[in-house]
Structures are given as structure tokens and as C-alpha cells.
């Protein structure tokens, strides 16, 4: 199954939790807002990505 990851930078609280949890998928821009660097992560990272999405304080991470 393919996962699609996206994020809403405008609502990002810059908590960096997603970056710490899955640095292979998430990074931060110059202002610290979330950036998705791998929008279709491998299956081995799916659980970690879902956990990062659930842990996002502003629900700025979206997983399909």
C-alpha cells in the first residue's frame, strides 16, 4: 500500500516533533515550519509517520 504524506505549513506550530520522530520524511524550512521531504515513504516508516501525524499538536500533518 502506498502512503501519501502532506503538511500544512500555515498551521504548523514549529514543535519539531515530526522531524525528531521521522527525519527521513520530515524536515523544517528556514522559519522552522514543517516540510515533507518524502511524500511517499517506504512501508517500513508508515507506523512512524502515522505516529508523528497523531502527535502533531496542530494536526498539520496529513496521511492518506
CHARMM internal coordinates of N, CA and C (Angstrom, degrees):
IC EDIT
DIST 1 N 1 CA 1.4506
DIST 1 CA 1 C 1.5286
ANGL 1 N 1 CA 1 C 109.18
DIST 1 C 2 N 1.3177
ANGL 1 CA 1 C 2 N 115.24
DIHE 1 N 1 CA 1 C 2 N 136.14
DIST 2 N 2 CA 1.4575
ANGL 1 C 2 N 2 CA 120.85
DIHE 1 CA 1 C 2 N 2 CA 179.54
DIST 2 CA 2 C 1.5256
ANGL 2 N 2 CA 2 C 109.30
DIHE 1 C 2 N 2 CA 2 C -92.26
DIST 2 C 3 N 1.3158
ANGL 2 CA 2 C 3 N 115.03
DIHE 2 N 2 CA 2 C 3 N 136.32
DIST 3 N 3 CA 1.4604
ANGL 2 C 3 N 3 CA 121.65
DIHE 2 CA 2 C 3 N 3 CA 177.21
DIST 3 CA 3 C 1.5225
ANGL 3 N 3 CA 3 C 107.63
DIHE 2 C 3 N 3 CA 3 C -105.69
DIST 3 C 4 N 1.3244
ANGL 3 CA 3 C 4 N 115.76
DIHE 3 N 3 CA 3 C 4 N 142.03
DIST 4 N 4 CA 1.4568
ANGL 3 C 4 N 4 CA 121.39
DIHE 3 CA 3 C 4 N 4 CA 174.98
DIST 4 CA 4 C 1.5235
ANGL 4 N 4 CA 4 C 107.99
DIHE 3 C 4 N 4 CA 4 C -119.65
DIST 4 C 5 N 1.3279
ANGL 4 CA 4 C 5 N 116.27
DIHE 4 N 4 CA 4 C 5 N 123.83
DIST 5 N 5 CA 1.4611
ANGL 4 C 5 N 5 CA 122.03
DIHE 4 CA 4 C 5 N 5 CA -177.56
DIST 5 CA 5 C 1.5223
ANGL 5 N 5 CA 5 C 109.34
DIHE 4 C 5 N 5 CA 5 C -114.68
DIST 5 C 6 N 1.3172
ANGL 5 CA 5 C 6 N 115.64
DIHE 5 N 5 CA 5 C 6 N 134.30
DIST 6 N 6 CA 1.4603
ANGL 5 C 6 N 6 CA 121.32
DIHE 5 CA 5 C 6 N 6 CA 174.64
DIST 6 CA 6 C 1.5204
ANGL 6 N 6 CA 6 C 108.14
DIHE 5 C 6 N 6 CA 6 C -140.65
DIST 6 C 7 N 1.3224
ANGL 6 CA 6 C 7 N 115.96
DIHE 6 N 6 CA 6 C 7 N 169.27
DIST 7 N 7 CA 1.4592
ANGL 6 C 7 N 7 CA 120.40
DIHE 6 CA 6 C 7 N 7 CA -179.60
DIST 7 CA 7 C 1.5244
ANGL 7 N 7 CA 7 C 109.74
DIHE 6 C 7 N 7 CA 7 C -147.95
DIST 7 C 8 N 1.3156
ANGL 7 CA 7 C 8 N 115.32
DIHE 7 N 7 CA 7 C 8 N 151.14
DIST 8 N 8 CA 1.4554
ANGL 7 C 8 N 8 CA 122.20
DIHE 7 CA 7 C 8 N 8 CA 177.19
DIST 8 CA 8 C 1.5231
ANGL 8 N 8 CA 8 C 108.23
DIHE 7 C 8 N 8 CA 8 C -104.32
DIST 8 C 9 N 1.3166
ANGL 8 CA 8 C 9 N 115.61
DIHE 8 N 8 CA 8 C 9 N 103.39
DIST 9 N 9 CA 1.4725
ANGL 8 C 9 N 9 CA 120.35
DIHE 8 CA 8 C 9 N 9 CA -177.50
DIST 9 CA 9 C 1.5278
ANGL 9 N 9 CA 9 C 112.58
DIHE 8 C 9 N 9 CA 9 C -62.94
DIST 9 C 10 N 1.3416
ANGL 9 CA 9 C 10 N 116.34
DIHE 9 N 9 CA 9 C 10 N -34.01
DIST 10 N 10 CA 1.4662
ANGL 9 C 10 N 10 CA 120.62
DIHE 9 CA 9 C 10 N 10 CA -176.17
DIST 10 CA 10 C 1.5234
ANGL 10 N 10 CA 10 C 113.37
DIHE 9 C 10 N 10 CA 10 C -62.55
DIST 10 C 11 N 1.3392
ANGL 10 CA 10 C 11 N 116.92
DIHE 10 N 10 CA 10 C 11 N -26.74
DIST 11 N 11 CA 1.4618
ANGL 10 C 11 N 11 CA 119.27
DIHE 10 CA 10 C 11 N 11 CA -178.43
DIST 11 CA 11 C 1.5297
ANGL 11 N 11 CA 11 C 112.41
DIHE 10 C 11 N 11 CA 11 C -103.75
DIST 11 C 12 N 1.3218
ANGL 11 CA 11 C 12 N 117.49
DIHE 11 N 11 CA 11 C 12 N -1.72
DIST 12 N 12 CA 1.4651
ANGL 11 C 12 N 12 CA 121.61
DIHE 11 CA 11 C 12 N 12 CA -178.12
DIST 12 CA 12 C 1.5256
ANGL 12 N 12 CA 12 C 110.66
DIHE 11 C 12 N 12 CA 12 C -62.05
DIST 12 C 13 N 1.3234
ANGL 12 CA 12 C 13 N 116.06
DIHE 12 N 12 CA 12 C 13 N 131.96
DIST 13 N 13 CA 1.4670
ANGL 12 C 13 N 13 CA 121.84
DIHE 12 CA 12 C 13 N 13 CA -179.67
DIST 13 CA 13 C 1.5240
ANGL 13 N 13 CA 13 C 112.20
DIHE 12 C 13 N 13 CA 13 C -92.78
DIST 13 C 14 N 1.3238
ANGL 13 CA 13 C 14 N 117.36
DIHE 13 N 13 CA 13 C 14 N 3.20
DIST 14 N 14 CA 1.4602
ANGL 13 C 14 N 14 CA 123.59
DIHE 13 CA 13 C 14 N 14 CA 178.43
DIST 14 CA 14 C 1.5294
ANGL 14 N 14 CA 14 C 111.25
DIHE 13 C 14 N 14 CA 14 C 58.49
DIST 14 C 15 N 1.3120
ANGL 14 CA 14 C 15 N 116.11
DIHE 14 N 14 CA 14 C 15 N 40.04
DIST 15 N 15 CA 1.4681
ANGL 14 C 15 N 15 CA 119.46
DIHE 14 CA 14 C 15 N 15 CA 178.51
DIST 15 CA 15 C 1.5215
ANGL 15 N 15 CA 15 C 111.52
DIHE 14 C 15 N 15 CA 15 C -80.50
DIST 15 C 16 N 1.3272
ANGL 15 CA 15 C 16 N 117.23
DIHE 15 N 15 CA 15 C 16 N -20.65
DIST 16 N 16 CA 1.4694
ANGL 15 C 16 N 16 CA 124.56
DIHE 15 CA 15 C 16 N 16 CA 177.63
DIST 16 CA 16 C 1.5213
ANGL 16 N 16 CA 16 C 113.97
DIHE 15 C 16 N 16 CA 16 C 70.19
DIST 16 C 17 N 1.3175
ANGL 16 CA 16 C 17 N 118.67
DIHE 16 N 16 CA 16 C 17 N 5.00
DIST 17 N 17 CA 1.4622
ANGL 16 C 17 N 17 CA 120.41
DIHE 16 CA 16 C 17 N 17 CA -178.80
DIST 17 CA 17 C 1.5189
ANGL 17 N 17 CA 17 C 112.13
DIHE 16 C 17 N 17 CA 17 C -59.30
DIST 17 C 18 N 1.3188
ANGL 17 CA 17 C 18 N 117.12
DIHE 17 N 17 CA 17 C 18 N -39.74
DIST 18 N 18 CA 1.4686
ANGL 17 C 18 N 18 CA 120.15
DIHE 17 CA 17 C 18 N 18 CA -179.17
DIST 18 CA 18 C 1.5255
ANGL 18 N 18 CA 18 C 111.01
DIHE 17 C 18 N 18 CA 18 C -64.54
DIST 18 C 19 N 1.3171
ANGL 18 CA 18 C 19 N 116.46
DIHE 18 N 18 CA 18 C 19 N -39.33
DIST 19 N 19 CA 1.4703
ANGL 18 C 19 N 19 CA 120.89
DIHE 18 CA 18 C 19 N 19 CA -179.61
DIST 19 CA 19 C 1.5232
ANGL 19 N 19 CA 19 C 110.26
DIHE 18 C 19 N 19 CA 19 C -65.62
DIST 19 C 20 N 1.3131
ANGL 19 CA 19 C 20 N 117.06
DIHE 19 N 19 CA 19 C 20 N -41.30
DIST 20 N 20 CA 1.4699
ANGL 19 C 20 N 20 CA 120.03
DIHE 19 CA 19 C 20 N 20 CA 178.52
DIST 20 CA 20 C 1.5229
ANGL 20 N 20 CA 20 C 111.65
DIHE 19 C 20 N 20 CA 20 C -67.75
DIST 20 C 21 N 1.3357
ANGL 20 CA 20 C 21 N 116.95
DIHE 20 N 20 CA 20 C 21 N -35.66
DIST 21 N 21 CA 1.4687
ANGL 20 C 21 N 21 CA 120.37
DIHE 20 CA 20 C 21 N 21 CA -177.35
DIST 21 CA 21 C 1.5206
ANGL 21 N 21 CA 21 C 113.15
DIHE 20 C 21 N 21 CA 21 C -76.85
DIST 21 C 22 N 1.3311
ANGL 21 CA 21 C 22 N 116.94
DIHE 21 N 21 CA 21 C 22 N -40.46
DIST 22 N 22 CA 1.4734
ANGL 21 C 22 N 22 CA 119.97
DIHE 21 CA 21 C 22 N 22 CA -175.96
DIST 22 CA 22 C 1.5377
ANGL 22 N 22 CA 22 C 109.85
DIHE 21 C 22 N 22 CA 22 C -141.65
DIST 22 C 23 N 1.3179
ANGL 22 CA 22 C 23 N 117.35
DIHE 22 N 22 CA 22 C 23 N 73.89
DIST 23 N 23 CA 1.4735
ANGL 22 C 23 N 23 CA 120.02
DIHE 22 CA 22 C 23 N 23 CA -178.30
DIST 23 CA 23 C 1.5257
ANGL 23 N 23 CA 23 C 113.10
DIHE 22 C 23 N 23 CA 23 C -65.71
DIST 23 C 24 N 1.3251
ANGL 23 CA 23 C 24 N 117.53
DIHE 23 N 23 CA 23 C 24 N -15.04
DIST 24 N 24 CA 1.4601
ANGL 23 C 24 N 24 CA 120.78
DIHE 23 CA 23 C 24 N 24 CA 176.60
DIST 24 CA 24 C 1.5289
ANGL 24 N 24 CA 24 C 111.68
DIHE 23 C 24 N 24 CA 24 C -73.30
DIST 24 C 25 N 1.3355
ANGL 24 CA 24 C 25 N 116.69
DIHE 24 N 24 CA 24 C 25 N -18.37
DIST 25 N 25 CA 1.4591
ANGL 24 C 25 N 25 CA 121.53
DIHE 24 CA 24 C 25 N 25 CA -175.51
DIST 25 CA 25 C 1.5256
ANGL 25 N 25 CA 25 C 112.45
DIHE 24 C 25 N 25 CA 25 C -115.37
DIST 25 C 26 N 1.3343
ANGL 25 CA 25 C 26 N 117.42
DIHE 25 N 25 CA 25 C 26 N -34.59
DIST 26 N 26 CA 1.4629
ANGL 25 C 26 N 26 CA 121.15
DIHE 25 CA 25 C 26 N 26 CA -174.84
DIST 26 CA 26 C 1.5271
ANGL 26 N 26 CA 26 C 111.98
DIHE 25 C 26 N 26 CA 26 C -117.09
DIST 26 C 27 N 1.3264
ANGL 26 CA 26 C 27 N 114.82
DIHE 26 N 26 CA 26 C 27 N 146.92
DIST 27 N 27 CA 1.4622
ANGL 26 C 27 N 27 CA 122.37
DIHE 26 CA 26 C 27 N 27 CA 174.04
DIST 27 CA 27 C 1.5249
ANGL 27 N 27 CA 27 C 106.69
DIHE 26 C 27 N 27 CA 27 C -143.78
DIST 27 C 28 N 1.3223
ANGL 27 CA 27 C 28 N 116.18
DIHE 27 N 27 CA 27 C 28 N -176.08
DIST 28 N 28 CA 1.4535
ANGL 27 C 28 N 28 CA 121.10
DIHE 27 CA 27 C 28 N 28 CA 179.34
DIST 28 CA 28 C 1.5187
ANGL 28 N 28 CA 28 C 109.68
DIHE 27 C 28 N 28 CA 28 C -127.13
DIST 28 C 29 N 1.3411
ANGL 28 CA 28 C 29 N 116.23
DIHE 28 N 28 CA 28 C 29 N 146.30
DIST 29 N 29 CA 1.4557
ANGL 28 C 29 N 29 CA 120.36
DIHE 28 CA 28 C 29 N 29 CA 176.11
DIST 29 CA 29 C 1.5279
ANGL 29 N 29 CA 29 C 109.79
DIHE 28 C 29 N 29 CA 29 C -83.20
DIST 29 C 30 N 1.3159
ANGL 29 CA 29 C 30 N 116.89
DIHE 29 N 29 CA 29 C 30 N -172.61
DIST 30 N 30 CA 1.4650
ANGL 29 C 30 N 30 CA 121.63
DIHE 29 CA 29 C 30 N 30 CA -176.97
DIST 30 CA 30 C 1.5247
ANGL 30 N 30 CA 30 C 113.80
DIHE 29 C 30 N 30 CA 30 C -59.35
DIST 30 C 31 N 1.3434
ANGL 30 CA 30 C 31 N 116.14
DIHE 30 N 30 CA 30 C 31 N -29.34
DIST 31 N 31 CA 1.4667
ANGL 30 C 31 N 31 CA 120.78
DIHE 30 CA 30 C 31 N 31 CA 178.98
DIST 31 CA 31 C 1.5266
ANGL 31 N 31 CA 31 C 112.33
DIHE 30 C 31 N 31 CA 31 C -90.63
DIST 31 C 32 N 1.3181
ANGL 31 CA 31 C 32 N 116.80
DIHE 31 N 31 CA 31 C 32 N -3.87
DIST 32 N 32 CA 1.4618
ANGL 31 C 32 N 32 CA 120.45
DIHE 31 CA 31 C 32 N 32 CA 179.06
DIST 32 CA 32 C 1.5157
ANGL 32 N 32 CA 32 C 114.17
DIHE 31 C 32 N 32 CA 32 C 96.15
DIST 32 C 33 N 1.3322
ANGL 32 CA 32 C 33 N 117.89
DIHE 32 N 32 CA 32 C 33 N -1.98
DIST 33 N 33 CA 1.4689
ANGL 32 C 33 N 33 CA 120.86
DIHE 32 CA 32 C 33 N 33 CA -179.25
DIST 33 CA 33 C 1.5238
ANGL 33 N 33 CA 33 C 110.22
DIHE 32 C 33 N 33 CA 33 C -73.99
DIST 33 C 34 N 1.3044
ANGL 33 CA 33 C 34 N 115.24
DIHE 33 N 33 CA 33 C 34 N 151.96
DIST 34 N 34 CA 1.4609
ANGL 33 C 34 N 34 CA 122.44
DIHE 33 CA 33 C 34 N 34 CA -177.82
DIST 34 CA 34 C 1.5265
ANGL 34 N 34 CA 34 C 112.19
DIHE 33 C 34 N 34 CA 34 C -61.08
DIST 34 C 35 N 1.3203
ANGL 34 CA 34 C 35 N 114.76
DIHE 34 N 34 CA 34 C 35 N 141.71
DIST 35 N 35 CA 1.4562
ANGL 34 C 35 N 35 CA 122.96
DIHE 34 CA 34 C 35 N 35 CA 171.01
DIST 35 CA 35 C 1.5179
ANGL 35 N 35 CA 35 C 107.33
DIHE 34 C 35 N 35 CA 35 C -132.56
DIST 35 C 36 N 1.3110
ANGL 35 CA 35 C 36 N 116.81
DIHE 35 N 35 CA 35 C 36 N 135.79
DIST 36 N 36 CA 1.4568
ANGL 35 C 36 N 36 CA 121.31
DIHE 35 CA 35 C 36 N 36 CA 176.19
DIST 36 CA 36 C 1.5246
ANGL 36 N 36 CA 36 C 107.19
DIHE 35 C 36 N 36 CA 36 C -91.97
DIST 36 C 37 N 1.3275
ANGL 36 CA 36 C 37 N 116.55
DIHE 36 N 36 CA 36 C 37 N 115.66
DIST 37 N 37 CA 1.4639
ANGL 36 C 37 N 37 CA 120.05
DIHE 36 CA 36 C 37 N 37 CA -178.98
DIST 37 CA 37 C 1.5297
ANGL 37 N 37 CA 37 C 112.38
DIHE 36 C 37 N 37 CA 37 C -97.56
DIST 37 C 38 N 1.3296
ANGL 37 CA 37 C 38 N 117.26
DIHE 37 N 37 CA 37 C 38 N -12.98
DIST 38 N 38 CA 1.4633
ANGL 37 C 38 N 38 CA 121.67
DIHE 37 CA 37 C 38 N 38 CA 174.31
DIST 38 CA 38 C 1.5189
ANGL 38 N 38 CA 38 C 108.35
DIHE 37 C 38 N 38 CA 38 C -139.41
DIST 38 C 39 N 1.3348
ANGL 38 CA 38 C 39 N 117.41
DIHE 38 N 38 CA 38 C 39 N 90.42
DIST 39 N 39 CA 1.4687
ANGL 38 C 39 N 39 CA 120.20
DIHE 38 CA 38 C 39 N 39 CA -176.48
DIST 39 CA 39 C 1.5271
ANGL 39 N 39 CA 39 C 114.38
DIHE 38 C 39 N 39 CA 39 C -71.87
DIST 39 C 40 N 1.3300
ANGL 39 CA 39 C 40 N 117.38
DIHE 39 N 39 CA 39 C 40 N -8.96
DIST 40 N 40 CA 1.4664
ANGL 39 C 40 N 40 CA 121.16
DIHE 39 CA 39 C 40 N 40 CA 178.71
DIST 40 CA 40 C 1.5287
ANGL 40 N 40 CA 40 C 108.19
DIHE 39 C 40 N 40 CA 40 C -133.63
DIST 40 C 41 N 1.3461
ANGL 40 CA 40 C 41 N 116.73
DIHE 40 N 40 CA 40 C 41 N 70.21
DIST 41 N 41 CA 1.4635
ANGL 40 C 41 N 41 CA 120.19
DIHE 40 CA 40 C 41 N 41 CA -175.45
DIST 41 CA 41 C 1.5300
ANGL 41 N 41 CA 41 C 112.53
DIHE 40 C 41 N 41 CA 41 C -66.93
DIST 41 C 42 N 1.3411
ANGL 41 CA 41 C 42 N 116.27
DIHE 41 N 41 CA 41 C 42 N 156.16
DIST 42 N 42 CA 1.4621
ANGL 41 C 42 N 42 CA 120.03
DIHE 41 CA 41 C 42 N 42 CA 177.99
DIST 42 CA 42 C 1.5311
ANGL 42 N 42 CA 42 C 111.18
DIHE 41 C 42 N 42 CA 42 C -66.40
DIST 42 C 43 N 1.3215
ANGL 42 CA 42 C 43 N 115.14
DIHE 42 N 42 CA 42 C 43 N 158.22
DIST 43 N 43 CA 1.4644
ANGL 42 C 43 N 43 CA 121.86
DIHE 42 CA 42 C 43 N 43 CA -176.20
DIST 43 CA 43 C 1.5179
ANGL 43 N 43 CA 43 C 112.69
DIHE 42 C 43 N 43 CA 43 C -54.74
DIST 43 C 44 N 1.3056
ANGL 43 CA 43 C 44 N 118.08
DIHE 43 N 43 CA 43 C 44 N -32.28
DIST 44 N 44 CA 1.4584
ANGL 43 C 44 N 44 CA 121.21
DIHE 43 CA 43 C 44 N 44 CA -178.98
DIST 44 CA 44 C 1.5187
ANGL 44 N 44 CA 44 C 114.09
DIHE 43 C 44 N 44 CA 44 C -65.08
DIST 44 C 45 N 1.3274
ANGL 44 CA 44 C 45 N 116.99
DIHE 44 N 44 CA 44 C 45 N -15.90
DIST 45 N 45 CA 1.4725
ANGL 44 C 45 N 45 CA 121.07
DIHE 44 CA 44 C 45 N 45 CA 179.62
DIST 45 CA 45 C 1.5267
ANGL 45 N 45 CA 45 C 112.89
DIHE 44 C 45 N 45 CA 45 C -103.99
DIST 45 C 46 N 1.3146
ANGL 45 CA 45 C 46 N 118.21
DIHE 45 N 45 CA 45 C 46 N -4.38
DIST 46 N 46 CA 1.4708
ANGL 45 C 46 N 46 CA 120.87
DIHE 45 CA 45 C 46 N 46 CA -174.56
DIST 46 CA 46 C 1.5273
ANGL 46 N 46 CA 46 C 113.13
DIHE 45 C 46 N 46 CA 46 C -57.27
DIST 46 C 47 N 1.3122
ANGL 46 CA 46 C 47 N 118.25
DIHE 46 N 46 CA 46 C 47 N -44.70
DIST 47 N 47 CA 1.4690
ANGL 46 C 47 N 47 CA 120.21
DIHE 46 CA 46 C 47 N 47 CA 179.89
DIST 47 CA 47 C 1.5205
ANGL 47 N 47 CA 47 C 111.33
DIHE 46 C 47 N 47 CA 47 C -63.25
DIST 47 C 48 N 1.3267
ANGL 47 CA 47 C 48 N 116.76
DIHE 47 N 47 CA 47 C 48 N -41.13
DIST 48 N 48 CA 1.4665
ANGL 47 C 48 N 48 CA 120.56
DIHE 47 CA 47 C 48 N 48 CA 179.56
DIST 48 CA 48 C 1.5330
ANGL 48 N 48 CA 48 C 111.04
DIHE 47 C 48 N 48 CA 48 C -66.21
DIST 48 C 49 N 1.3232
ANGL 48 CA 48 C 49 N 117.03
DIHE 48 N 48 CA 48 C 49 N -39.20
DIST 49 N 49 CA 1.4653
ANGL 48 C 49 N 49 CA 120.72
DIHE 48 CA 48 C 49 N 49 CA 178.72
DIST 49 CA 49 C 1.5220
ANGL 49 N 49 CA 49 C 110.21
DIHE 48 C 49 N 49 CA 49 C -65.65
DIST 49 C 50 N 1.3207
ANGL 49 CA 49 C 50 N 116.91
DIHE 49 N 49 CA 49 C 50 N -43.40
DIST 50 N 50 CA 1.4748
ANGL 49 C 50 N 50 CA 119.65
DIHE 49 CA 49 C 50 N 50 CA 177.48
DIST 50 CA 50 C 1.5246
ANGL 50 N 50 CA 50 C 110.90
DIHE 49 C 50 N 50 CA 50 C -61.57
DIST 50 C 51 N 1.3179
ANGL 50 CA 50 C 51 N 116.56
DIHE 50 N 50 CA 50 C 51 N -39.84
DIST 51 N 51 CA 1.4589
ANGL 50 C 51 N 51 CA 120.94
DIHE 50 CA 50 C 51 N 51 CA 178.18
DIST 51 CA 51 C 1.5311
ANGL 51 N 51 CA 51 C 110.58
DIHE 50 C 51 N 51 CA 51 C -63.99
DIST 51 C 52 N 1.3127
ANGL 51 CA 51 C 52 N 117.03
DIHE 51 N 51 CA 51 C 52 N -41.70
DIST 52 N 52 CA 1.4660
ANGL 51 C 52 N 52 CA 120.66
DIHE 51 CA 51 C 52 N 52 CA 177.86
DIST 52 CA 52 C 1.5246
ANGL 52 N 52 CA 52 C 110.71
DIHE 51 C 52 N 52 CA 52 C -63.65
DIST 52 C 53 N 1.3189
ANGL 52 CA 52 C 53 N 117.03
DIHE 52 N 52 CA 52 C 53 N -40.72
DIST 53 N 53 CA 1.4661
ANGL 52 C 53 N 53 CA 120.64
DIHE 52 CA 52 C 53 N 53 CA 178.83
DIST 53 CA 53 C 1.5284
ANGL 53 N 53 CA 53 C 110.73
DIHE 52 C 53 N 53 CA 53 C -63.69
DIST 53 C 54 N 1.3375
ANGL 53 CA 53 C 54 N 116.09
DIHE 53 N 53 CA 53 C 54 N -43.91
DIST 54 N 54 CA 1.4789
ANGL 53 C 54 N 54 CA 119.52
DIHE 53 CA 53 C 54 N 54 CA 178.54
DIST 54 CA 54 C 1.5257
ANGL 54 N 54 CA 54 C 111.24
DIHE 53 C 54 N 54 CA 54 C -64.91
DIST 54 C 55 N 1.3225
ANGL 54 CA 54 C 55 N 117.65
DIHE 54 N 54 CA 54 C 55 N -32.28
DIST 55 N 55 CA 1.4591
ANGL 54 C 55 N 55 CA 121.53
DIHE 54 CA 54 C 55 N 55 CA -177.43
DIST 55 CA 55 C 1.5142
ANGL 55 N 55 CA 55 C 114.58
DIHE 54 C 55 N 55 CA 55 C -84.65
DIST 55 C 56 N 1.3217
ANGL 55 CA 55 C 56 N 117.09
DIHE 55 N 55 CA 55 C 56 N -6.49
DIST 56 N 56 CA 1.4655
ANGL 55 C 56 N 56 CA 120.19
DIHE 55 CA 55 C 56 N 56 CA -179.20
DIST 56 CA 56 C 1.5305
ANGL 56 N 56 CA 56 C 109.14
DIHE 55 C 56 N 56 CA 56 C -68.40
DIST 56 C 57 N 1.3366
ANGL 56 CA 56 C 57 N 117.86
DIHE 56 N 56 CA 56 C 57 N 120.55
DIST 57 N 57 CA 1.4712
ANGL 56 C 57 N 57 CA 120.04
DIHE 56 CA 56 C 57 N 57 CA -175.32
DIST 57 CA 57 C 1.5221
ANGL 57 N 57 CA 57 C 114.00
DIHE 56 C 57 N 57 CA 57 C -65.75
DIST 57 C 58 N 1.3244
ANGL 57 CA 57 C 58 N 117.41
DIHE 57 N 57 CA 57 C 58 N -21.95
DIST 58 N 58 CA 1.4756
ANGL 57 C 58 N 58 CA 119.54
DIHE 57 CA 57 C 58 N 58 CA -179.56
DIST 58 CA 58 C 1.5249
ANGL 58 N 58 CA 58 C 112.50
DIHE 57 C 58 N 58 CA 58 C -111.70
DIST 58 C 59 N 1.3341
ANGL 58 CA 58 C 59 N 117.36
DIHE 58 N 58 CA 58 C 59 N 7.60
DIST 59 N 59 CA 1.4630
ANGL 58 C 59 N 59 CA 122.65
DIHE 58 CA 58 C 59 N 59 CA -179.51
DIST 59 CA 59 C 1.5218
ANGL 59 N 59 CA 59 C 111.71
DIHE 58 C 59 N 59 CA 59 C 54.87
DIST 59 C 60 N 1.3300
ANGL 59 CA 59 C 60 N 115.30
DIHE 59 N 59 CA 59 C 60 N 40.13
DIST 60 N 60 CA 1.4692
ANGL 59 C 60 N 60 CA 121.18
DIHE 59 CA 59 C 60 N 60 CA -178.40
DIST 60 CA 60 C 1.5192
ANGL 60 N 60 CA 60 C 113.88
DIHE 59 C 60 N 60 CA 60 C -85.02
DIST 60 C 61 N 1.3188
ANGL 60 CA 60 C 61 N 117.34
DIHE 60 N 60 CA 60 C 61 N -8.90
DIST 61 N 61 CA 1.4605
ANGL 60 C 61 N 61 CA 121.99
DIHE 60 CA 60 C 61 N 61 CA 179.99
DIST 61 CA 61 C 1.5224
ANGL 61 N 61 CA 61 C 108.51
DIHE 60 C 61 N 61 CA 61 C -100.66
DIST 61 C 62 N 1.3426
ANGL 61 CA 61 C 62 N 114.99
DIHE 61 N 61 CA 61 C 62 N 131.99
DIST 62 N 62 CA 1.4619
ANGL 61 C 62 N 62 CA 120.80
DIHE 61 CA 61 C 62 N 62 CA -176.31
DIST 62 CA 62 C 1.5230
ANGL 62 N 62 CA 62 C 108.93
DIHE 61 C 62 N 62 CA 62 C -121.65
DIST 62 C 63 N 1.3354
ANGL 62 CA 62 C 63 N 116.09
DIHE 62 N 62 CA 62 C 63 N 132.15
DIST 63 N 63 CA 1.4514
ANGL 62 C 63 N 63 CA 122.33
DIHE 62 CA 62 C 63 N 63 CA -178.53
DIST 63 CA 63 C 1.5221
ANGL 63 N 63 CA 63 C 109.18
DIHE 62 C 63 N 63 CA 63 C -124.98
DIST 63 C 64 N 1.3169
ANGL 63 CA 63 C 64 N 115.01
DIHE 63 N 63 CA 63 C 64 N 129.25
DIST 64 N 64 CA 1.4787
ANGL 63 C 64 N 64 CA 120.76
DIHE 63 CA 63 C 64 N 64 CA 176.82
DIST 64 CA 64 C 1.5145
ANGL 64 N 64 CA 64 C 108.51
DIHE 63 C 64 N 64 CA 64 C -118.87
END
COOR INIT
IC SEED 1 N 1 CA 1 C
IC BUILD
